[in-house]
Amino acid sequence: MNDVLLARDAVRERLGGRTPAVAIILGSGLGGLTDRIEATVRIPYGDIPGFHVPKVEGHKGELVIGTLGGKMVLAQSGRFHMYEGYSADENVLPVRVFGALGIRTLIVTNAAGGVRRSYGHGTIMLIADHLNLTGRNPLVGHQRPGEERFPDLSEAYDGALRQAARDAAGRLDIPLEEGVYAALLGPSYETPAEVRMLERLGADAVGMSTAPEVIAARALGIRCLGFSLVTNPGAGYTSTPLAHKDVMEIAGRAGKELARLVEGVVAAL
Ligand code: HPA
């Protein structure tokens, strides 16, 4: 049996025959969202074949299943970043497992640097589109069952879900920007010249995740919604050097607003 099905069966065994309505991937420091989930089941990655126990601070390493906004959700707390040496396939294994479980909606979150100059600490950006500059694509290799070979990405981030996000932000009085997320491999932060390059390329925020996950989800026909939490102005915009611990701190604080927004969107689905 392949990696996806082995992992799926380990998760399915704990779901009690129910299929979550939505999967949510939690970015760096955004694990606080799980506090809003009335958790019924927590599955440590160690219990899921093929899932690695994360080593990056701010990424926990468990799937949390429970109720959020009145819906059954599955939250992925801990990513397998390609900058840790994981392949694109390993990076998107959870997304493929969500697909195999029958989950049809994915909400992806990340911490990001601000490329748009008006974005500050804690700006929440609805992802309108992405630039995949990681140099990797999870669909390279043999075509997996249920995946399209050449998926259309002209609306990778679902238009109706984005409208639901704008509506929820309005209802909850949460300021929401909208822009393009550039995904780079990392793990070094960008140089100021790279941030200026990204600005010219049309990016509004920059980070080290999300694009491959959304590509894999779209190949499976899963509809996607994405949010970036801007934790810092891009490199070179201020004299403050970038540090992961500051990213984590801002994500922890401003992440509470994003968690409220995600709950509002899920409730309206
Ligand atoms: N660049 C890339 N990734 C990030 C940043 C950044 O400035 N901030 C948080 N994640």
Residues whose N, C-alpha, C, O or C-beta is under 5 A from the ligand:
A	BS01	HPA	A111 A112 G113 Y189 E190 V206 G207 M208 T231 P233 G234 V247
